[in-house]
Every structure is written in structure tokens, then in C-alpha cells.
């Protein structure tokens, strides 16, 4: 049986899936499709810190209530995503950030995980997709240009 590709998802993708926003319909459609196909989901351990921080910022800005943020976090924590830790990801992330002129290495850690596992990376971050899209064809964005 042919193996199914692994999927690396970043915080922006998952937050669209749970909280909504541009690309949320695409995120939900893809998530259902991948779940039916029994794909393995991957992300750097950083994912948990990022989604928690964004949900906290949504509460501070009044975009979500505390109860809504708590519910969103509960949903996110229930997703079957392998959170990966490997010192080699840091080395590859800094190289990728330099290679693609990224302002920070956070996004590059998702690129490092995806590259290391031969996975597609799915994001709602148009800026990231535009920065790496010309050379990294396995990076996909759920939001329109």
C-alpha cells in the first residue's frame, strides 16, 4: 500500500481551523480530507507555545472571551499532532531563515520539520508562503493572494 504523505501544520493554519478567519473554510475542508486519509500531522514543539500566545492576545484585544479562548485551546490540544523536538531543527531553521530572508526563525522551524520529514507544510501565513513559495513547492497557503 502506498504511504500517505505527512502534513506539517503551523499555528496560523490551526487557529483558522478553530477560531475562524480568512482561509478557515479551506482549513476545515483540508483537515477533514486528511483525517479521512489517516494522514500523520507534524509540527515543531513550538506550536503549543504559539497557539497559546495568540489565544491570549485575542483575549487581551477583545476578539475572544476567556471562555472562548479556553475552549479553543482545549480543541487544539485534542488534535492528534506529533509535536517534534530535535536540535537539528534549530540548525536547519536558521539556515532556512537566512536562505529565504525571513525576519525570524519561528516560521523556519515549521519549514525545518516539513523538510526533515518530506511533508507538505500548510499555513495561513501569506507572507511566509510568498517568501518561500518560489523555491519550496511543498509549502501551501490557505489564504488568497
Secondary structure, 3 states (H helix, E strand, C coil): CCCCCCEEECHHHHHHHHHCCCCHHHHHHHHHHHHHCCCCEEEECHHHHHHHHHHHHHHHHCCCCHHHHHHHHHHHHHCCEEEECCHHHHHHHHHHHHHCCCCCCHHHHHHHHHHHHCCEEEECCHHHHHHHCCCCCCEEECCCC
